[in-house]
Amino acid sequence: MKKSTRTATTSDAWEQGTLGRDEAFIRRSSPAREQAVDDALGLQMISIRLPKELLSRVKLIAGYRGVAYQPLMRDVLGRWARAEMIEIARQTRAQELAERTLRSAQVRRRLPSSGKARDKRDRLTSTGE
């Protein structure tokens, strides 16, 4: 089988660093282009102060995982936010169910019973069931 000589245009060449890592080809994008990329990806630049030790640990973990530290932090924050939203939804749902149950019980106590339902309730109450 003939070996391909088109390595210069493959994505593997970019990933392995045989293309694109020469400083002669580095150029910063214009602020307008950077903003367009951020807008397209739904990204917002923020500034945050972190303890140096925490940042060192995150960078170490990112290096171990083979990713840059900022995308790693974005991923971690995204996972945490999703988990918190699920927990808030669960708590809210549980609270709503409890309130609905309480309101139903209060309404049942205030409403007069129909004849059949009252008779059945009285029978169950008197027999201890």
TIVEXKOL-704322 format. One record per residue: x, y, z of N, C-alpha, C in turn. Coordinates in nm, 2 decimals, decimal comma, always signed. Layout:
> neast_nnorth_nup_caeast_canorth_caup_ceast_cnorth_cup
> X_Y_Z_X_Y_Z_X_Y_Z;
...
END
This chain:
> neast_nnorth_nup_caeast_canorth_caup_ceast_cnorth_cup
> +0,08_-0,12_+0,00_+0,00_+0,00_+0,00_+0,09_+0,12_+0,00;
> +0,06_+0,22_-0,08_+0,14_+0,34_-0,10_+0,11_+0,44_+0,01;
> +0,21_+0,49_+0,07_+0,20_+0,59_+0,18_+0,17_+0,73_+0,13;
> +0,07_+0,79_+0,19_+0,03_+0,92_+0,14_+0,13_+1,03_+0,17;
> +0,15_+1,13_+0,08_+0,24_+1,24_+0,10_+0,17_+1,36_+0,14;
> +0,04_+1,36_+0,16_-0,04_+1,47_+0,19_-0,06_+1,50_+0,34;
> +0,04_+1,48_+0,42_+0,04_+1,50_+0,56_+0,03_+1,65_+0,59;
> +0,07_+1,74_+0,50_+0,07_+1,88_+0,53_-0,07_+1,94_+0,54;
> -0,17_+1,87_+0,49_-0,31_+1,93_+0,49_-0,40_+1,85_+0,58;
> -0,36_+1,75_+0,65_-0,44_+1,67_+0,73_-0,46_+1,73_+0,87;
> -0,57_+1,70_+0,93_-0,60_+1,75_+1,07_-0,50_+1,69_+1,16;
> -0,45_+1,56_+1,13_-0,35_+1,50_+1,22_-0,22_+1,59_+1,23;
> -0,19_+1,64_+1,12_-0,06_+1,73_+1,12_-0,08_+1,85_+1,21;
> -0,20_+1,90_+1,21_-0,23_+2,02_+1,30_-0,23_+1,97_+1,44;
> -0,29_+1,86_+1,47_-0,30_+1,81_+1,61_-0,16_+1,77_+1,66;
> -0,08_+1,71_+1,57_+0,05_+1,66_+1,62_+0,15_+1,78_+1,62;
> +0,12_+1,89_+1,57_+0,21_+2,01_+1,58_+0,30_+2,02_+1,46;
> +0,30_+1,93_+1,36_+0,39_+1,95_+1,25_+0,35_+2,07_+1,16;
> +0,22_+2,12_+1,18_+0,17_+2,24_+1,12_+0,13_+2,34_+1,22;
> +0,15_+2,46_+1,20_+0,08_+2,56_+1,28_+0,16_+2,60_+1,41;
> +0,27_+2,55_+1,44_+0,34_+2,59_+1,57_+0,46_+2,67_+1,54;
> +0,48_+2,72_+1,42_+0,59_+2,80_+1,39_+0,55_+2,95_+1,42;
> +0,63_+3,02_+1,50_+0,60_+3,16_+1,53_+0,58_+3,25_+1,41;
> +0,64_+3,21_+1,30_+0,63_+3,30_+1,18_+0,49_+3,30_+1,13;
> +0,40_+3,21_+1,17_+0,27_+3,20_+1,12_+0,17_+3,25_+1,23;
> +0,21_+3,30_+1,34_+0,13_+3,35_+1,44_+0,08_+3,49_+1,42;
> -0,05_+3,52_+1,42_-0,10_+3,65_+1,41_-0,22_+3,66_+1,50;
> -0,23_+3,77_+1,58_-0,35_+3,79_+1,66_-0,47_+3,83_+1,58;
> -0,58_+3,77_+1,61_-0,71_+3,81_+1,54_-0,74_+3,95_+1,58;
> -0,82_+4,02_+1,49_-0,87_+4,15_+1,53_-0,97_+4,14_+1,64;
> -0,99_+4,25_+1,72_-1,09_+4,25_+1,82_-1,23_+4,22_+1,77;
> -1,26_+4,27_+1,65_-1,39_+4,25_+1,59_-1,41_+4,10_+1,56;
> -1,30_+4,03_+1,51_-1,31_+3,89_+1,48_-1,32_+3,81_+1,61;
> -1,25_+3,85_+1,71_-1,26_+3,78_+1,84_-1,40_+3,79_+1,90;
> -1,46_+3,91_+1,89_-1,59_+3,93_+1,93_-1,69_+3,85_+1,85;
> -1,67_+3,84_+1,72_-1,76_+3,76_+1,64_-1,76_+3,61_+1,68;
> -1,64_+3,56_+1,71_-1,62_+3,42_+1,76_-1,69_+3,40_+1,89;
> -1,67_+3,50_+1,98_-1,73_+3,49_+2,11_-1,88_+3,49_+2,10;
> -1,93_+3,58_+2,01_-2,08_+3,59_+1,99_-2,13_+3,46_+1,93;
> -2,06_+3,40_+1,83_-2,11_+3,28_+1,77_-2,11_+3,16_+1,87;
> -2,01_+3,16_+1,96_-2,01_+3,05_+2,06_-2,08_+3,08_+2,19;
> -2,14_+3,20_+2,20_-2,21_+3,24_+2,32_-2,12_+3,26_+2,44;
> -2,00_+3,31_+2,42_-1,90_+3,33_+2,52_-1,90_+3,47_+2,57;
> -1,87_+3,49_+2,70_-1,86_+3,62_+2,76_-1,73_+3,62_+2,84;
> -1,64_+3,72_+2,81_-1,52_+3,73_+2,89_-1,55_+3,78_+3,02;
> -1,49_+3,72_+3,12_-1,50_+3,77_+3,26_-1,36_+3,78_+3,32;
> -1,36_+3,85_+3,44_-1,23_+3,86_+3,51_-1,26_+3,80_+3,65;
> -1,18_+3,72_+3,70_-1,20_+3,65_+3,83_-1,06_+3,64_+3,90;
> -1,06_+3,66_+4,03_-0,94_+3,65_+4,11_-0,95_+3,51_+4,18;
> -0,85_+3,43_+4,16_-0,85_+3,30_+4,23_-0,72_+3,29_+4,31;
> -0,73_+3,21_+4,41_-0,61_+3,18_+4,49_-0,50_+3,12_+4,40;
> -0,38_+3,16_+4,41_-0,27_+3,11_+4,33_-0,26_+2,96_+4,33;
> -0,27_+2,90_+4,45_-0,26_+2,76_+4,47_-0,37_+2,69_+4,39;
> -0,49_+2,74_+4,40_-0,60_+2,68_+4,32_-0,57_+2,68_+4,17;
> -0,53_+2,79_+4,12_-0,50_+2,81_+3,98_-0,38_+2,71_+3,94;
> -0,28_+2,70_+4,03_-0,17_+2,60_+4,00_-0,23_+2,46_+3,99;
> -0,32_+2,42_+4,08_-0,37_+2,29_+4,08_-0,46_+2,27_+3,95;
> -0,54_+2,37_+3,92_-0,62_+2,35_+3,79_-0,53_+2,34_+3,67;
> -0,42_+2,42_+3,66_-0,33_+2,40_+3,55_-0,26_+2,27_+3,55;
> -0,23_+2,22_+3,66_-0,17_+2,08_+3,67_-0,26_+1,98_+3,62;
> -0,39_+1,98_+3,67_-0,49_+1,89_+3,63_-0,51_+1,90_+3,48;
> -0,52_+2,02_+3,43_-0,55_+2,04_+3,28_-0,43_+1,98_+3,20;
> -0,31_+2,00_+3,25_-0,19_+1,94_+3,18_-0,20_+1,79_+3,18;
> -0,24_+1,74_+3,29_-0,25_+1,59_+3,30_-0,36_+1,54_+3,20;
> -0,47_+1,62_+3,19_-0,58_+1,58_+3,10_-0,56_+1,61_+2,96;
> -0,45_+1,69_+2,93_-0,42_+1,73_+2,79_-0,51_+1,84_+2,74;
> -0,56_+1,92_+2,82_-0,64_+2,04_+2,78_-0,58_+2,17_+2,84;
> -0,62_+2,28_+2,79_-0,58_+2,41_+2,84_-0,67_+2,43_+2,97;
> -0,62_+2,51_+3,06_-0,68_+2,52_+3,19_-0,81_+2,60_+3,18;
> -0,82_+2,70_+3,09_-0,95_+2,78_+3,08_-1,06_+2,69_+3,03;
> -1,05_+2,61_+2,93_-1,16_+2,53_+2,89_-1,20_+2,43_+3,00;
> -1,09_+2,38_+3,07_-1,12_+2,29_+3,18_-1,21_+2,36_+3,28;
> -1,17_+2,48_+3,32_-1,25_+2,55_+3,42_-1,39_+2,58_+3,37;
> -1,41_+2,61_+3,24_-1,54_+2,63_+3,18_-1,62_+2,51_+3,19;
> -1,56_+2,39_+3,16_-1,63_+2,26_+3,17_-1,67_+2,23_+3,31;
> -1,58_+2,25_+3,41_-1,61_+2,22_+3,55_-1,73_+2,31_+3,60;
> -1,72_+2,44_+3,56_-1,83_+2,53_+3,60_-1,96_+2,50_+3,54;
> -1,95_+2,45_+3,41_-2,07_+2,41_+3,34_-2,14_+2,29_+3,41;
> -2,05_+2,19_+3,44_-2,10_+2,07_+3,51_-2,17_+2,11_+3,64;
> -2,10_+2,19_+3,72_-2,15_+2,23_+3,85_-2,29_+2,30_+3,84;
> -2,29_+2,40_+3,74_-2,42_+2,47_+3,72_-2,53_+2,38_+3,68;
> -2,51_+2,29_+3,59_-2,61_+2,19_+3,55_-2,66_+2,11_+3,67;
> -2,57_+2,06_+3,75_-2,60_+1,98_+3,87_-2,68_+2,07_+3,97;
> -2,64_+2,19_+3,99_-2,72_+2,28_+4,08_-2,86_+2,31_+4,03;
> -2,87_+2,33_+3,90_-3,00_+2,36_+3,84_-3,09_+2,24_+3,86;
> -3,04_+2,12_+3,84_-3,12_+1,99_+3,86_-3,16_+1,98_+4,01;
> -3,07_+2,01_+4,10_-3,10_+2,00_+4,24_-3,21_+2,11_+4,28;
> -3,19_+2,23_+4,23_-3,29_+2,33_+4,25_-3,43_+2,29_+4,20;
> -3,43_+2,23_+4,08_-3,56_+2,19_+4,02_-3,62_+2,08_+4,10;
> -3,54_+1,99_+4,15_-3,59_+1,88_+4,24_-3,65_+1,94_+4,37;
> -3,57_+2,03_+4,43_-3,62_+2,09_+4,56_-3,75_+2,17_+4,53;
> -3,75_+2,24_+4,42_-3,87_+2,32_+4,39_-3,99_+2,23_+4,36;
> -3,97_+2,13_+4,29_-4,08_+2,03_+4,26_-4,13_+1,97_+4,39;
> -4,04_+1,93_+4,47_-4,08_+1,86_+4,60_-4,16_+1,96_+4,69;
> -4,11_+2,09_+4,69_-4,18_+2,19_+4,77_-4,32_+2,21_+4,71;
> -4,33_+2,22_+4,57_-4,46_+2,24_+4,51_-4,55_+2,13_+4,54;
> -4,50_+2,00_+4,54_-4,59_+1,89_+4,57_-4,63_+1,89_+4,71;
> -4,55_+1,93_+4,80_-4,58_+1,93_+4,94_-4,69_+2,04_+4,96;
> -4,67_+2,16_+4,90_-4,77_+2,26_+4,91_-4,91_+2,22_+4,85;
> -4,90_+2,15_+4,74_-5,03_+2,11_+4,67_-5,10_+2,01_+4,76;
> -5,02_+1,92_+4,82_-5,08_+1,82_+4,91_-5,14_+1,88_+5,03;
> -5,07_+1,98_+5,09_-5,13_+2,05_+5,20_-5,26_+2,13_+5,17;
> -5,25_+2,19_+5,05_-5,38_+2,26_+5,01_-5,49_+2,17_+4,99;
> -5,46_+2,05_+4,93_-5,57_+1,95_+4,90_-5,63_+1,90_+5,04;
> -5,54_+1,88_+5,13_-5,59_+1,83_+5,26_-5,67_+1,94_+5,33;
> -5,63_+2,07_+5,32_-5,71_+2,18_+5,38_-5,84_+2,19_+5,31;
> -5,85_+2,18_+5,18_-5,97_+2,19_+5,10_-6,07_+2,07_+5,14;
> -6,01_+1,95_+5,15_-6,10_+1,84_+5,19_-6,16_+1,86_+5,33;
> -6,08_+1,92_+5,42_-6,14_+1,94_+5,55_-6,25_+2,04_+5,55;
> -6,24_+2,14_+5,46_-6,34_+2,24_+5,46_-6,47_+2,21_+5,38;
> -6,46_+2,12_+5,29_-6,57_+2,08_+5,20_-6,66_+1,98_+5,28;
> -6,80_+2,00_+5,26_-6,89_+1,90_+5,32_-6,88_+1,78_+5,24;
> -6,89_+1,67_+5,31_-6,89_+1,54_+5,24_-7,02_+1,51_+5,17;
> -7,02_+1,44_+5,06_-7,14_+1,39_+5,00_-7,19_+1,27_+5,09;
> -7,31_+1,24_+5,07_-7,38_+1,13_+5,15_-7,30_+1,00_+5,14;
> -7,27_+0,95_+5,02_-7,20_+0,82_+5,01_-7,06_+0,83_+5,07;
> -6,99_+0,93_+5,04_-6,85_+0,94_+5,09_-6,85_+0,96_+5,24;
> -6,95_+1,04_+5,29_-6,95_+1,06_+5,44_-6,99_+0,92_+5,51;
> -7,08_+0,85_+5,45_-7,12_+0,72_+5,51_-7,00_+0,62_+5,51;
> -6,93_+0,62_+5,40_-6,81_+0,53_+5,39_-6,71_+0,57_+5,49;
> -6,68_+0,70_+5,50_-6,58_+0,75_+5,59_-6,62_+0,72_+5,73;
> -6,75_+0,74_+5,76_-6,79_+0,71_+5,90_-6,78_+0,57_+5,93;
> -6,81_+0,48_+5,84_-6,79_+0,34_+5,86_-6,65_+0,30_+5,88;
> -6,56_+0,35_+5,80_-6,41_+0,32_+5,82_-6,36_+0,38_+5,95;
> -6,41_+0,49_+5,99_-6,36_+0,55_+6,11_-6,41_+0,47_+6,23;
> -6,54_+0,43_+6,22_-6,59_+0,36_+6,34_-6,54_+0,22_+6,35;
> -6,49_+0,16_+6,24_-6,43_+0,02_+6,25_-6,28_+0,02_+6,27;
> -6,22_+0,14_+6,27_-6,08_+0,16_+6,29_-5,99_+0,12_+6,18;
> -6,05_+0,12_+6,06_-5,97_+0,09_+5,94_-5,90_+0,21_+5,89;
END
